[in-house]
Amino acid sequence: MKPAKSVKPVSKALLRSTVLLAVAAGIAASPVQAGAATHRQPAEGVQYVKLDHPQPVREAARTEAVEFFWYDCGHSQQLEQPLQAWAEKHRADVALRRVPAIWPGSPEEGVQRGHARLYYTLERLGLVERLQTSAFRSVHNDKADLTTEATATEWAVRHGVDAQQFGQAYRSDAVRQSVDDAAAQFVRYGVNELPTVVVQGEYRTSPTKAGGVDAMPEVLDYLVQQEQLRKR
């Protein structure tokens, strides 16, 4: 897949429908989900793909896993707790980095930028682990609009965050730059489905590839194991 050309502006409804149908088809066709071969080794081109243009990693000591997510994506929300458990299991050998998805040129880009700003504000304040699940629930389940400083601050205060500290982080140059960089990373990594996880800047998996959201941690285990074998 070509990273830039495969990203086309789509409506939120169409994006959700497309991803939902693709995931359903992937699950139906997956031997792991169907029970034909419950322990089949993940294969390149099937459960994961190699990026056309591998990306540099930010940490040399551990294997890097980069998750692209959107607070208003049901499958991203579904992956959150399994991914947290997976990252905890691999805390010693894997560095998990999250990137809020910004689909450049799409009708939802403004909403996604607002959600990205919320995420990077939480990250700057060291609150991602505590509030990530709540953010998913508020946006996706409760349909809360957290795309402006006012609404995001009100939400944060309800969750015990100091309003002044939140506002300073929200308006900071560092958060603004992180949002812009997230949009660029979305294209560079060739993301065409949410959620997507890229291991060591080179191998990408997603629900339709892995055979469903629940199958993604197993594929990630394999990719991390292969990367560790390559380092030996």
Residue pairs with C-beta under 8 A, 6 or more apart in sequence:
1 49
1 52
1 190
1 192
2 52
2 190
3 51
3 52
3 53
3 187
3 188
3 189
3 190
3 191
4 187
6 190
6 192
7 103
7 104
7 105
7 186
7 187
7 191
7 192
8 105
9 103
9 105
9 106
9 107
10 18
10 103
10 106
10 107
11 106
11 107
11 108
12 72
12 107
12 108
12 111
15 103
15 106
15 108
16 73
16 74
19 73
19 75
19 193
19 194
19 207
19 208
22 193
22 207
22 208
23 75
23 207
23 208
23 212
23 213
25 208
26 207
26 208
26 209
26 210
26 211
26 212
27 33
27 211
27 212
28 34
29 211
30 210
30 211
30 212
30 215
31 37
31 40
31 211
32 38
32 40
32 47
32 211
32 215
32 218
33 211
33 212
33 215
41 222
42 48
42 210
42 218
42 219
42 222
42 223
44 50
44 203
46 209
47 205
47 209
47 210
47 211
47 215
47 219
47 222
48 199
48 203
48 204
48 205
48 209
48 210
48 219
48 223
49 203
49 204
49 205
49 209
50 202
50 203
50 204
51 189
51 190
51 198
51 201
51 202
51 203
51 204
52 190
53 188
53 190
54 201
54 202
55 185
55 188
55 189
55 198
55 201
55 202
56 201
57 64
57 200
57 201
58 64
58 95
58 97
59 95
61 95
62 92
62 93
62 94
62 95
63 90
63 93
63 94
63 95
63 199
63 200
63 224
63 227
63 228
64 94
64 95
64 97
64 199
64 200
64 201
65 87
65 94
65 95
65 96
65 97
65 197
65 198
65 199
65 200
65 220
65 224
66 97
66 98
66 99
66 185
66 189
66 197
66 198
66 201
67 79
67 83
67 96
67 97
67 98
67 99
67 195
67 196
67 197
68 99
68 100
68 101
68 185
68 186
68 189
68 191
68 194
68 195
68 196
68 197
68 198
69 76
69 79
69 80
69 98
69 99
69 100
69 101
69 194
69 195
70 76
70 100
70 101
70 112
70 115
70 194
71 77
71 100
71 115
71 118
71 119
71 135
71 136
71 139
71 140
71 146
72 108
72 111
72 115
72 139
72 140
73 101
73 140
73 194
73 195
74 140
75 194
75 195
75 207
75 213
76 101
76 136
76 194
76 195
77 136
77 137
77 140
78 213
79 195
79 213
79 216
80 132
80 133
80 136
81 133
82 213
82 214
82 216
82 217
83 96
83 195
83 197
83 216
83 217
84 129
84 132
85 217
86 217
86 220
86 221
87 94
87 96
90 224
93 224
93 228
94 224
98 119
98 123
98 128
99 182
99 185
99 186
100 112
100 115
100 116
100 119
100 120
100 179
100 182
101 112
101 116
101 182
101 186
101 191
101 194
102 109
102 112
102 113
102 116
102 179
102 182
102 183
102 186
103 109
103 112
103 186
104 183
104 186
104 187
106 112
109 183
110 147
111 147
113 147
113 179
113 183
114 146
114 147
114 148
114 152
115 139
115 146
115 147
116 178
116 179
116 182
117 152
117 170
117 175
117 176
117 179
118 135
118 146
118 147
118 152
118 170
119 128
119 135
120 174
120 175
120 178
120 179
120 182
121 152
121 156
121 166
121 169
121 170
121 175
122 128
122 131
122 132
122 135
123 178
124 169
124 172
124 174
124 175
125 161
125 165
125 166
125 169
127 161
131 156
131 159
131 161
134 159
135 146
138 144
138 146
138 155
139 146
144 151
144 155
145 151
146 152
146 155
149 167
149 170
149 171
152 166
152 170
153 163
153 166
153 167
153 170
156 163
156 166
157 163
157 166
169 175
189 196
189 198
189 204
190 204
191 204
193 206
193 207
193 208
194 206
195 206
195 207
195 213
195 216
196 204
196 205
196 206
197 204
197 205
197 206
197 216
197 220
198 204
199 205
199 220
199 223
199 224
199 227
200 223
200 227
203 223
205 216
205 219
205 220
205 223
206 216
207 213
207 215
207 216
209 219
210 216
210 218
210 219
